[in-house]
Amino acid sequence: MTNLTASLRLLTSALAMSLAAVPAWAQESAPAPALSLELNGAQPSEKGCRLTFVVTNNLGADLSRAAFEIALFNDAGVVDRLTVLDFKDLPAGKTKVTRFDLAGTNCAKVSRVLINSATECVGTGVEPNTCMRKLKTDAKTSIAFGV
């Protein structure tokens, strides 16, 4: 009976310790503030190539203006052009879809889109370098996309 009692105490103790640890790993921490920019599509348009972006502002502050200089690389890996994409206002906590028609650009020849810099990052309490420091990128196309 003594071995059984000792075993039950050990088992109860182990169970209590494992249950005490559950809240530590079960609780999810709040996601880090970020500005998420996804290259969602690239299709030919009447003007050239239409890039579709999905942008989500999870910085915790409204952006009255956000614009990025991008570099387009051709299929040989050479920079073909630099241009600025103006996403305009991005309210906090909001997801927005924006399209840009790039005149004279052949989508089939774009191999990579690089975010060179944030030319505008304006919002109350937002530092100008926040848009680049907190930028998270993703792509749903075969075109490489990022910083």
C-alpha positions, -999 to +999 in steps of 0.1 A: +000+000+000+029+024+007+043+019-029+008+026-043+004+057-022+038+070-031+031+063-068-002+081-067+014+111-050+041+112-076+016+109-104-006+136-089+024+158-084+035+153-121-001+159-133-004+191-113+029+204-126+020+197-162-014+214-158+003+244-142+024+248-173-005+247-198-014+284-195+022+294-204+022+276-238-015+277-245-018+315-243-009+331-275+010+364-273-003+393-293+013+395-328+041+420-332+030+452-349+035+449-386+027+463-420+019+432-442+023+436-479+015+406-502+020+405-539-012+388-547-013+388-585+004+399-617-016+399-650-013+416-683-034+447-687-041+472-715-013+494-703+013+466-695+013+447-663-011+450-634+002+441-600-023+434-572-013+439-536-031+430-504-019+453-476-028+450-439-019+477-414-014+461-380+009+488-367-016+500-342-018+535-358-035+549-389-012+557-418-023+588-438+002+579-465+024+549-473+044+547-505+073+524-515+099+526-542+102+492-559+127+477-583+115+454-611+139+428-622+136+412-657+139+375-665+177+379-668+178+392-632+187+428-643+169+458-628+145+469-655+130+499-638+124+518-605+090+532-596+070+544-566+038+527-556+015+549-535-008+530-512-023+562-499-041+559-465-040+527-446-063+527-415-051+507-385-064+471-384-077+473-420-068+452-450-069+468-484-065+456-520-047+479-544-038+475-580-011+493-600-008+493-638+028+494-648+028+508-684+051+491-708+059+462-685+055+426-696+044+405-666+060+374-681+094+390-680+092+402-643+112+378-622+115+398-590+099+428-572+122+443-546+110+469-521+139+494-522+126+519-496+096+536-481+093+570-498+063+580-475+053+566-441+031+592-424+008+588-395+002+602-360+029+589-337+045+569-366+082+573-372+092+577-409+112+544-409+084+523-393+070+512-427+104+495-436+113+483-401+079+466-395+073+455-431+064+418-436+062+406-472+046+376-489+038+365-525+010+345-541+027+346-575+058+330-590+075+364-589+100+367-560+089+396-537+105+411-507+130+436-492 
